[in-house]
Amino acid sequence: MSVILTQKYKHLIEKEGFDRVFHIVLSFFPLLMDVIKSGKLVEIVSFGIWELRYKLGLYSKDQYIIFDDSEPFIIKDGDEVGTLDFESFTKNQPFEIKRIQNWKLIYKNSENVIFGCLASDDKVLYGSKDDGKTIYKIKEFERGISSIFVSFENILFVNTWGTLYRSSNLGNSFELSLTLSQEDSYIYHNNGMTEIPSGELLIGEYGNVSKNGVWANLAYIYASSDSGKTWKKSDFLKKKGINKHVHLIKYSKLLNRIVLTDGDNKKKLWLSSNLNNFDLLSHPWQLINRFHIQIGGYTSMVENESKVFLGTDYLGGTNFLVETKDGKKYKKKLIPDPYRRSPIMNLLRRVSKENDEIWAILNNQISSNAKCLLMCSKNGGKSWSRILECDGTKNLILINSAGTKPSNTISIALTSSKIDADDKNGVSYEIRDKNNG
């Protein structure tokens, strides 16, 4: 469901037992009218079916993700997120968690040069050539930085609200590359910009822009075949009835396809066709899920050598981690309580000395009953270790790193309260192999 509807009726999530049933009955007709007005009827039906199946125990054991026996490090209300002591927690782990620069966003190119912005001032782009030990200022932009991307040609792209800037010399100079359809839309860091083998760059536009009480439709895709100098714009999603924005656009090496997902009401999953002579304006996209209940609208994706992982975006509903090996068959793994209502907001691969790992962050800022979780799989998704857990109404955990290729480090941002546009209190930690310098 949308954030607005979820916030309005979050008391239904907080209630338990008969008290919840009573309030659902009491709120039924107002909720129904709001759902119909917002075009969410199909989605709420899916939510109801998943909820009923979960409550009646109709999901088989092999339909759940499996957690191992390890206990997570729990961030409690009142903890100082900048001084958390992870030493005893990571004693028997192959990795360590160390405090680093207070990165809000961080991107590492193929030569391990870091580009990022700090929580204290996200308008300034910084760089580092010594793994973040020292940083240098590159450029200050007029608006806050929303995402960073570096192409295989080492072309640096910086997205601020509504605009994309391009640098062909890794930050010595910038030029305006693209203006998005709205001044308050942006590109998802790690999931909203991608590159295919031919060198074509693709962007999905995202945002929550309301005009006269109606969401502005930002469901545009952009493509460039000249390293970001010029762009083509496609509105094929809008023509297919998509009413809001693009969640995810990412090239899959395993599938040799572009994975595309949208929101808000339709939540479709699309795969590109053959990528030879790719032309955005005439490309035939394959629709994977005809019906909402088949699950789509993913906000995050990652892949290893054998699987593509996709994370759902059902705030307040039931969330799933979905796997595919071929883009034809999809295996859905249900997230159990108390994390079930937390969308999988980001997925990242870490290649350590010992394992090829998949990391996921599940976040929910609406309900204290639905916990946030940073989790990790060291065996290709067969089982998961719970790493960090918190109450999203008090603290928040974000995977804030991305890169041109899989890294042996992963960066997370922690805050002591909900993140908003004015938040300056975020701190970052790095997860890395022990004895890594």
C-alpha positions as CSV (number, residue, x, y, z in Angstrom):
1,M,0.0,0.0,0.0
2,S,1.1,3.6,-0.4
3,V,2.9,5.3,2.5
4,I,0.0,7.8,3.0
5,L,-2.6,5.0,3.3
6,T,-0.3,2.9,5.5
7,Q,0.3,5.9,7.8
8,K,-3.4,6.7,8.1
9,Y,-4.3,3.2,9.0
10,K,-1.1,2.1,10.8
11,H,-3.2,1.6,14.0
12,L,-4.6,-1.5,12.4
13,I,-1.0,-2.9,12.2
14,E,-0.2,-2.0,15.8
15,K,-3.3,-3.7,17.2
16,E,-3.2,-7.3,18.2
17,G,-5.8,-10.1,18.5
18,F,-9.5,-9.2,19.0
19,D,-8.5,-5.5,19.3
20,R,-7.2,-5.6,15.8
21,V,-10.4,-7.3,14.5
22,F,-12.6,-4.7,16.2
23,H,-10.7,-1.8,14.7
24,I,-10.6,-3.4,11.2
25,V,-14.4,-3.7,11.3
26,L,-14.7,-0.1,12.6
27,S,-12.4,1.2,9.9
28,F,-13.7,-1.1,7.1
29,F,-15.8,1.4,5.1
30,P,-13.5,4.4,5.4
31,L,-10.6,2.2,4.5
32,L,-12.5,0.7,1.5
33,M,-13.4,4.2,0.2
34,D,-9.8,5.4,0.5
35,V,-8.5,2.3,-1.2
36,I,-10.9,2.7,-4.1
37,K,-10.1,6.4,-4.5
38,S,-6.4,5.7,-4.6
39,G,-6.7,2.8,-7.1
40,K,-5.4,0.3,-4.5
41,L,-8.2,-2.1,-4.6
42,V,-6.4,-4.9,-6.4
43,E,-3.3,-4.4,-4.2
44,I,-5.4,-4.6,-1.0
45,V,-7.0,-7.8,-2.2
46,S,-3.5,-9.3,-2.6
47,F,-2.6,-8.0,0.9
48,G,-5.7,-9.7,2.3
49,I,-5.0,-13.0,0.7
50,W,-1.4,-13.1,1.8
51,E,-2.4,-12.0,5.3
52,L,-5.0,-14.7,5.6
53,R,-2.6,-17.4,4.3
54,Y,0.0,-16.3,6.8
55,K,-2.4,-16.2,9.8
56,L,-3.9,-19.6,8.9
57,G,-0.4,-21.2,8.4
58,L,-1.1,-22.1,4.8
59,Y,2.4,-21.4,3.7
60,S,4.6,-24.5,3.7
61,K,7.9,-24.5,5.6
62,D,9.9,-24.4,2.4
63,Q,8.1,-21.2,1.3
64,Y,9.8,-19.1,4.1
65,I,13.3,-17.8,4.1
66,I,15.4,-19.7,6.7
67,F,17.2,-17.9,9.5
68,D,20.1,-19.7,11.2
69,D,20.4,-19.8,15.0
70,S,22.6,-16.7,15.4
71,E,21.1,-13.8,17.2
72,P,21.2,-10.3,15.7
73,F,22.8,-7.2,17.3
74,I,19.8,-5.2,18.5
75,I,20.0,-1.4,18.4
76,K,17.8,-0.2,21.2
77,D,16.0,3.1,21.7
78,G,18.4,5.5,23.3
79,D,21.6,3.9,21.9
80,E,24.1,6.3,20.5
81,V,24.4,5.0,16.9
82,G,27.8,6.6,16.5
83,T,29.4,4.6,19.4
84,L,28.0,1.1,19.0
85,D,30.4,-1.6,20.1
86,F,30.2,-4.5,17.7
87,E,33.4,-6.2,18.8
88,S,31.8,-9.0,20.9
89,F,29.0,-9.5,18.4
90,T,31.5,-10.1,15.5
91,K,33.9,-12.2,17.6
92,N,32.9,-15.4,15.9
93,Q,32.1,-13.8,12.5
94,P,34.5,-13.6,9.6
95,F,33.8,-9.9,9.2
96,E,34.2,-6.8,11.4
97,I,32.0,-3.7,11.6
98,K,34.0,-0.4,11.9
99,R,33.0,3.2,12.1
100,I,34.0,5.2,9.0
101,Q,33.4,8.6,7.5
102,N,29.7,9.7,7.9
103,W,28.8,8.8,4.3
104,K,25.2,9.4,3.3
105,L,25.9,7.8,-0.1
106,I,29.0,6.1,-1.3
107,Y,30.0,4.7,-4.7
108,K,33.3,2.8,-5.5
109,N,34.4,2.6,-9.2
110,S,36.4,-0.2,-10.8
111,E,39.7,1.3,-9.6
112,N,38.4,1.5,-6.0
113,V,38.2,5.3,-6.1
114,I,35.4,6.4,-3.8
115,F,32.8,9.1,-4.6
116,G,30.2,10.1,-2.0
117,C,28.4,12.7,0.0
118,L,28.3,13.1,3.8
119,A,25.2,13.1,6.0
120,S,26.3,16.5,7.4
121,D,26.1,18.2,3.9
122,D,24.7,16.1,1.0
123,K,25.2,18.9,-1.5
124,V,29.0,18.4,-1.6
125,L,30.6,15.5,-3.6
126,Y,33.7,14.1,-2.0
127,G,36.3,11.6,-3.2
128,S,38.8,9.3,-1.7
129,K,41.7,7.3,-3.2
130,D,42.8,5.6,0.0
131,D,39.7,3.6,0.9
132,G,38.1,6.4,2.7
133,K,40.9,7.2,5.2
134,T,41.2,10.7,3.8
135,I,38.7,12.5,1.6
136,Y,38.9,15.5,-0.7
137,K,36.2,17.9,-1.9
138,I,35.2,17.6,-5.5
139,K,32.2,19.9,-6.1
140,E,29.3,21.5,-4.3
141,F,25.9,21.3,-6.1
142,E,22.9,23.5,-5.6
143,R,20.7,20.7,-4.3
144,G,21.3,17.5,-2.3
145,I,22.8,14.5,-4.0
146,S,20.4,11.6,-4.5
147,S,22.5,9.0,-6.2
148,I,26.0,8.4,-7.8
149,F,27.0,6.2,-10.7
150,V,30.2,5.5,-12.6
151,S,30.1,3.8,-16.0
152,F,32.6,1.3,-17.3
153,E,34.3,4.1,-19.2
154,N,34.8,5.9,-15.9
155,I,32.2,8.6,-16.7
156,L,31.0,9.9,-13.3
157,F,27.3,10.8,-12.9
158,V,25.8,12.7,-10.0
159,N,22.1,12.9,-9.5
160,T,20.7,15.8,-7.5
161,W,17.0,16.5,-7.1
162,G,15.6,16.8,-10.6
163,T,18.9,16.8,-12.4
164,L,21.8,14.6,-13.6
165,Y,25.3,15.9,-14.0
166,R,28.1,14.3,-16.0
167,S,31.9,14.3,-15.6
168,S,34.2,12.7,-18.2
169,N,37.3,13.4,-16.0
170,L,36.2,12.0,-12.6
171,G,35.1,15.3,-11.2
172,N,37.5,17.9,-12.5
173,S,34.6,19.4,-14.3
174,F,30.8,18.7,-14.7
175,E,28.2,19.5,-17.2
176,L,24.4,19.1,-17.1
177,S,23.5,15.8,-18.6
178,L,19.7,15.4,-18.0
179,T,16.8,17.2,-16.5
180,L,14.2,14.9,-15.1
181,S,10.4,15.5,-15.6
182,Q,10.0,17.0,-12.1
183,E,12.3,19.1,-10.0
184,D,11.7,16.9,-7.0
185,S,12.1,13.5,-8.7
186,Y,15.4,11.6,-8.6
187,I,17.2,8.3,-9.4
188,Y,17.4,5.4,-6.9
189,H,21.0,4.9,-5.7
190,N,22.2,1.4,-6.7
191,N,18.9,0.4,-8.4
192,G,17.8,3.3,-10.6
193,M,20.7,3.5,-13.2
194,T,22.4,0.8,-15.1
195,E,24.6,0.0,-18.1
196,I,24.3,-2.8,-20.7
197,P,27.2,-4.5,-22.5
198,S,26.9,-2.3,-25.5
199,G,27.6,0.7,-23.3
200,E,24.0,2.0,-23.4
201,L,23.1,3.8,-20.1
202,L,19.5,3.5,-18.7
203,I,17.7,5.5,-16.0
204,G,14.4,5.0,-14.3
205,E,12.8,8.1,-12.8
206,Y,11.5,7.9,-9.2
207,G,9.7,10.3,-6.9
208,N,6.7,11.1,-4.7
209,V,5.5,14.4,-6.2
210,S,1.9,15.4,-5.4
211,K,0.0,18.0,-7.4
212,N,-3.4,19.1,-6.2
213,G,-3.7,16.0,-4.1
214,V,-2.8,13.7,-7.1
215,W,0.5,11.9,-7.6
216,A,2.5,13.3,-10.6
217,N,3.2,10.5,-13.1
218,L,7.0,10.1,-13.3
219,A,7.1,6.7,-15.0
220,Y,9.7,7.6,-17.5
221,I,12.8,5.6,-18.7
222,Y,15.8,7.4,-20.3
223,A,18.6,5.9,-22.4
224,S,21.9,7.2,-23.7
225,S,24.1,5.7,-26.4
226,D,26.8,8.4,-26.2
227,S,28.0,8.1,-22.6
228,G,25.3,10.4,-21.2
229,K,25.8,13.4,-23.6
230,T,22.2,13.0,-24.9
231,W,19.2,11.0,-23.8
232,K,16.1,9.4,-25.3
233,K,13.0,9.5,-23.2
234,S,10.3,6.7,-23.2
235,D,6.8,6.9,-21.7
236,F,5.8,3.3,-22.6
237,L,5.1,2.6,-18.9
238,K,2.6,5.4,-18.8
239,K,0.9,4.1,-21.9
240,K,0.6,0.7,-20.1
241,G,-1.3,2.4,-17.3
242,I,1.6,2.8,-14.8
243,N,0.6,5.8,-12.7
244,K,3.6,6.9,-10.6
245,H,7.3,6.0,-11.0
246,V,10.0,3.5,-11.8
247,H,11.3,1.4,-8.9
248,L,14.1,-0.5,-10.5
249,I,16.0,-0.7,-13.7
250,K,19.1,-2.9,-13.7
251,Y,21.0,-5.0,-16.2
252,S,21.4,-8.7,-15.2
253,K,24.5,-10.4,-16.6
254,L,23.1,-13.8,-15.6
255,L,19.9,-13.3,-17.7
256,N,21.5,-10.9,-20.2
257,R,18.4,-8.9,-19.8
258,I,17.3,-5.5,-18.3
259,V,15.1,-6.0,-15.3
260,L,12.5,-3.2,-14.9
261,T,9.9,-2.7,-12.2
262,D,7.3,0.0,-11.6
263,G,5.0,1.4,-8.9
264,D,2.6,2.4,-7.4
265,N,-0.7,0.7,-8.2
266,K,0.3,-1.8,-10.9
267,K,3.6,-3.0,-9.6
268,K,4.7,-4.8,-12.7
269,L,7.9,-6.7,-13.5
270,W,9.3,-6.4,-17.0
271,L,12.2,-8.0,-18.8
272,S,13.9,-6.6,-21.9
273,S,14.0,-8.7,-25.1
274,N,17.2,-9.3,-27.1
275,L,19.7,-6.5,-26.4
276,N,21.3,-6.5,-29.8
277,N,20.8,-3.0,-31.4
278,F,18.9,-1.8,-28.3
279,D,16.6,1.2,-29.1
280,L,14.6,2.5,-26.1
281,L,11.8,4.0,-28.2
282,S,11.0,0.8,-30.1
283,H,12.1,-1.9,-27.7
284,P,9.6,-4.7,-27.0
285,W,9.4,-5.4,-23.2
286,Q,8.2,-8.7,-21.8
287,L,5.6,-8.4,-19.0
288,I,6.2,-11.1,-16.4
289,N,3.3,-10.7,-14.0
290,R,-0.1,-10.1,-15.5
291,F,-1.8,-10.0,-12.1
292,H,-0.8,-8.2,-8.9
293,I,-0.9,-11.2,-6.7
294,Q,1.9,-12.8,-8.8
295,I,4.2,-10.3,-7.1
296,G,6.1,-7.4,-8.7
297,G,7.1,-3.8,-8.2
298,Y,10.4,-4.8,-6.7
299,T,12.5,-2.0,-5.2
300,S,15.9,-3.8,-5.1
301,M,17.9,-6.4,-7.1
302,V,21.2,-8.2,-6.9
303,E,22.7,-11.2,-8.5
304,N,25.5,-13.7,-8.0
305,E,26.9,-16.2,-10.4
306,S,23.8,-18.4,-10.3
307,K,20.7,-16.4,-9.2
308,V,19.0,-13.1,-9.4
309,F,17.4,-11.9,-6.1
310,L,14.5,-9.4,-6.0
311,G,13.0,-7.7,-2.9
312,T,9.3,-6.6,-2.6
313,D,8.0,-3.2,-1.6
314,Y,4.8,-4.0,0.4
315,L,5.0,-1.6,3.3
316,G,2.5,-2.8,6.0
317,G,1.8,-6.0,4.0
318,T,3.6,-9.3,3.5
319,N,7.0,-9.2,1.9
320,F,8.9,-11.7,-0.1
321,L,12.4,-12.4,-1.4
322,V,12.2,-13.7,-4.9
323,E,14.8,-15.8,-6.8
324,T,15.2,-16.7,-10.4
325,K,17.9,-18.5,-12.4
326,D,16.5,-18.0,-15.9
327,G,13.9,-15.2,-15.8
328,K,11.1,-17.8,-16.4
329,K,10.6,-19.5,-13.1
330,Y,10.5,-17.5,-9.9
331,K,10.7,-18.9,-6.4
332,K,9.0,-16.7,-3.7
333,K,10.4,-16.9,-0.1
334,L,8.2,-15.3,2.5
335,I,9.7,-13.0,5.2
336,P,8.4,-14.1,8.7
337,D,7.3,-11.9,11.5
338,P,8.5,-9.6,13.1
339,Y,10.1,-8.5,9.8
340,R,7.3,-9.5,7.4
341,R,5.8,-6.0,7.0
342,S,9.2,-4.4,6.2
343,P,10.0,-3.9,2.5
344,I,13.3,-5.1,1.2
345,M,14.7,-1.7,0.3
346,N,18.2,-2.7,-0.9
347,L,20.2,-5.7,-1.8
348,L,24.0,-5.8,-2.3
349,R,26.7,-8.5,-3.0
350,R,29.9,-8.7,-1.0
351,V,32.7,-10.9,-2.2
352,S,34.7,-11.7,1.0
353,K,37.8,-13.8,1.4
354,E,35.7,-16.8,2.5
355,N,32.2,-16.3,0.9
356,D,30.2,-14.8,-1.9
357,E,27.6,-13.0,0.2
358,I,24.2,-11.4,-0.4
359,W,23.1,-8.6,2.0
360,A,19.6,-7.3,2.4
361,I,18.0,-4.5,4.3
362,L,14.4,-4.6,5.4
363,N,13.0,-1.2,6.6
364,N,9.7,-0.1,8.1
365,Q,9.3,3.3,9.7
366,I,5.5,3.0,10.3
367,S,5.1,0.4,13.0
368,S,7.2,-0.5,16.1
369,N,5.9,-4.1,15.8
370,A,7.5,-4.6,12.4
371,K,11.2,-4.7,13.0
372,C,13.9,-3.5,10.6
373,L,16.6,-6.0,9.8
374,L,20.0,-6.2,8.1
375,M,20.6,-9.8,7.1
376,C,23.2,-11.7,5.2
377,S,23.4,-15.0,3.3
378,K,26.7,-16.8,2.8
379,N,25.3,-19.7,0.8
380,G,23.3,-18.2,-2.1
381,G,20.1,-17.6,-0.2
382,K,19.7,-21.0,1.3
383,S,19.8,-19.6,4.8
384,W,20.2,-16.1,6.3
385,S,22.0,-14.6,9.3
386,R,20.3,-11.8,11.1
387,I,23.0,-9.1,11.6
388,L,21.4,-5.9,12.9
389,E,17.8,-5.3,14.1
390,C,16.0,-2.2,15.3
391,D,12.7,-0.5,15.7
392,G,12.3,1.7,12.6
393,T,10.3,4.3,14.4
394,K,13.3,4.9,16.6
395,N,16.3,4.0,14.4
396,L,17.0,3.3,10.8
397,I,19.5,1.1,8.9
398,L,20.4,1.8,5.3
399,I,22.8,0.1,2.9
400,N,24.2,3.2,1.4
401,S,27.0,1.8,-0.8
402,A,27.1,0.8,-4.5
403,G,29.8,0.1,-7.0
404,T,30.9,-0.7,-10.5
405,K,31.7,-4.3,-9.5
406,P,31.1,-6.4,-6.3
407,S,33.3,-5.3,-3.4
408,N,34.7,-6.9,-0.3
409,T,33.2,-4.1,1.8
410,I,29.7,-2.9,2.4
411,S,28.7,0.4,3.9
412,I,25.7,1.0,6.1
413,A,24.2,4.3,7.4
414,L,22.5,4.4,10.9
415,T,20.4,7.2,12.3
416,S,18.9,7.7,15.7
417,S,15.5,8.8,14.2
418,K,13.6,8.8,11.0
419,I,15.5,10.1,8.0
420,D,14.1,13.2,6.3
421,A,15.5,15.9,4.1
422,D,17.0,17.8,7.0
423,D,18.6,14.9,8.8
424,K,22.3,15.5,9.6
425,N,22.8,12.9,12.3
426,G,23.5,9.8,10.1
427,V,26.7,7.8,10.8
428,S,28.3,5.1,8.7
429,Y,29.9,1.8,9.5
430,E,31.8,-0.5,7.1
431,I,31.4,-4.3,7.1
432,R,34.7,-5.8,5.9
433,D,36.9,-8.9,6.3
434,K,38.8,-9.1,9.5
435,N,42.5,-8.1,9.3
436,N,41.7,-6.1,6.1
437,G,43.9,-3.2,7.1
